[in-house]
Amino acid sequence: MGNHLTTLKHRFKPPKSGQSVTQLTPKQLAAHLQPLYTELLRCIGYTSAPPFTDEKASELLALMHKKAAEYGVPLDSPVSAKGFRLGYSEGVFAYPGHPVEIQAFIGLFTWIVVQIDDVVDDITDAVDHFQQRYLSGEPQPHPLLHALGEILREAYVYWDPILANILVTSTLNFLTSSLLETREGFQKMAVTQAGTSFPYYYRDLTGISEAFAIFGYPSALYPQIQYFLEAIPDMALFINLFNDVVS
């Protein structure tokens, strides 16, 4: 892996003043990245997607469609349809041993946050006051935000209250990071030498990685949180960095 990485660093080394920049074609870039990704997957022990039956797939899809209808969020827009497919895949492939109702929760959660991330510029005012309304029990003015509030409350059905609390705060941090991206002051903000920790701090806000780490430990399967709690920060870090590497 080191040789491939050295080659890649050399290829992407910033040019000296006056030098032209060599633009890699997609095929050239793929040729450099493929061995890196292959070695990465080998190192983490990944072989293939877990198997699942048609019966379980149908059950999960039916449950997700039922809950989506209850939330009142349409499925017919391109963003919604894409998020729904992504959410389904997240539930069935990333958490294959979970009960179907928990897979559905994870799938629907993913579906909702993917859409919010895409449309936040259009609903900034509603998102800006989401947390205030959520904490005071006021209704949300947008279907996606209503759905998010509902699913966050449902987290306490499936996870230990401590874990559900972390899941909720991780999600609220994601909303905060989404709002930050809409602020002109933030867009023009320069990170100084003293702010070396800020880029990852902000990256962590955006990732919802603690929530996706906690999804792995529903109370029905892991009732004693003391056996895995200390692993959550490292899992969250891995989720953030791995997502950046492969996306």
Steps between C-alpha positions, in 0.01 A plus 500: 500500500789733579638486145161580349453786746845642421421489129167671558658772714761561232233520232293749699791704641419873468683647199777751548442855385475516122453124454197371314256268675454151358131412497439129549233333293236295686673179385839620624353602834324164531824318424669677790212469745389141436796332674465739793134418546564129451765504772279709729213253473738211558640665812157548656396145411222588257416227249147550368156630587311282750233274351128561557185325392233633266250452782694722739561759228127517425415526870746786550381691194136462601570628851703795371226596252238478775696723737590746223131545424430561869767772508336671203820539297447431126705230332454620143776762476845397368671598827246311710520190280880505509505548877250219548715256302808609692316462831377154408855394408634645824253306709534166326874495422663698782288345777406156362445329835255757638125442536312632199332782693841637600630465144195699393577769757857530370383502139240769564739711706750490213226583249395806701846648566612448139206712386553770761864526399390552139227761557628691803565812291130511413369451856765687698255689722313184593824314577631800694219457752473120492674441831300765682174351372619145568588577863180694565274245328380743234402366155757520222398701189662265246420128444867398511555675831180350639626157396839563658341602829283188499783260428727656764230440761472139383871445568419445867291197407800313358807633682606548858410855611869593527566385144180659373608829655832486314319403179273803533780746575703363208204567272445849638869574439452392139217752462718770655781424255252514211386843615858620534558424133221743408649791697699747293728576793590133531552460127754783505659405832874441482650234725807640672811312611357494850186323375664174403235292677206673336490315164450159663272650766277623221538174306385311807192722533399422143550124511230371739761231561415448867143421400607243242740343752222477757267342244713188540392448861121486547382400846335184369843363404739688729327595826822564699665809358811480720642229274522715187454865600872587493519386136246759379750789452738285296212361294377854434849609394529201266158570346594862428841424351395192305208690352736777389739250343242308297257780409 
